[in-house]
Amino acid sequence: MAIQRPKSNLINMVLALVLVTVVSSACLGYIFELTKDRIAQAKEAKKLRAIVAVTVDGYDNDLVAGRLEVLADGLKKALEFYPATKDSELISTAIKSYSTQGFSGDIVVMVGLKPDGSIHRIKVVEQRETPGLGTKVESKRFLRQFVGKSLASFNFKVKKDGGDVDAITAATISTRAFSLAVQTALAQYQKRAQIAANQGKKDE
Amino acid sequence: MSSKNSNWTIFMRGLVKENPIFVMLLGMCPTLGVTTSALNGLGMGLATLFVLILSNTAISLIKTLIPDQVRIPAYIVVIASFVTMVDLLMAAYWQPMHEKLGLFIPLIVVNCIILGRAEAFAAKSSTLQAVIDGLSMGIGFTWALALLGGTRELLGSGAIFDYPLVGEDASTMLLFIMPPGAFLALGYLALIINKLRGVK
């Protein structure tokens, strides 16, 4: 079956391409509008799930409402603090931190800290690492080693770099980025705690 | 040959005889990159299947409107639009899979199976046959990716569809979930399948 096509002269070609691109953009715009809210919702829901997952149980406040933004040195976007309280007493803080050093794109983590600055639980919120290798930063087996650790008791560097972190096989870069994100969260938490303590002294 | 029969022939072709992965060895970039687990392979296969059917349909519909010299750019725009739609729809409705596949979804655009089918088949055939061809090639691609992913997951992580078959601390053949393992697994699977087909 021979297909009759329009002649390849300038007008035909320009018209055909304009037509194809206009129809395509219209469809894309429609789908974008259609999915925009759901994608945003899914992201929010995921964030809330991450906060709940790393927070110590038994809180009685609205976690998202307590949100605080904290700027860390050298990072463009602010870290987000989500304190959890019980009877107005701080029981833990979830910190959304990130690192730009990932193998591809940012690694965003949610770190749940106890009031003494030790890690309660960690969850990876966002990553675009290599499937099957770097994505293992999400695995329980890898995350287990951080539980209960704090800046004083643990060096958040990969063992290869003289630290205490067991790197994922074939994904040292991802591990480094992940550890950096966690360390940033802990360091900022400590800094804020110190500032708060100093202010407390002044008030006395 | 009756027309019903030829539709059936078109459908069967992509499954085994002209399987895009094991026989034609097309679209190797996503194939090798993404098949670290059976589920990843399946997800990628389904996304590609979807794009393939849509792009085959659309291209077959517009085939008489596109002048010869600009057909490739026109096809690419059509394919890229469908891929972006799949990307957005997956992000909205199948988020866990979207996160796992990450940047491999946008890369469906450059999967040569899709442009290949558009150019070699859809642009010359009726819309119905183009749909059947897209379905057939898509299914062929999907099962091949799922099998490859399953094999690599089984050997490399000791699990199948994320269900672990060995203990957490067992040492598995990690090589198979790394890039070189993709080549090895693909090579041996292609060998086995072509042997079974009776190719010498």
Interface residues (C-beta under 8 A of the other chain):
Chain A: M1 I3 Q4 R5 P6 K7 S8 N9 N12 M13 A16 L17 L19 V20 T21 S24 S25 C27 L28 I31 F32 L34 T35 R38 I39 A42 K46 S104 E126 Q127 R128 E129 P131 G132 L133 T135 R141 T169 A170
Chain B: G33 V34 T36 S37 N40 I62 K63 T64 L65 I66 P67 D68 Q69 V70 R71 P73 A74 V77 V78 A80 S81 T84 M85 L88 L89 A91 A92 Y93 Q95 E99 K100 L101 G102 L103 F104 A123 K124 S125 G156 S157 E168 L174 I177 M178
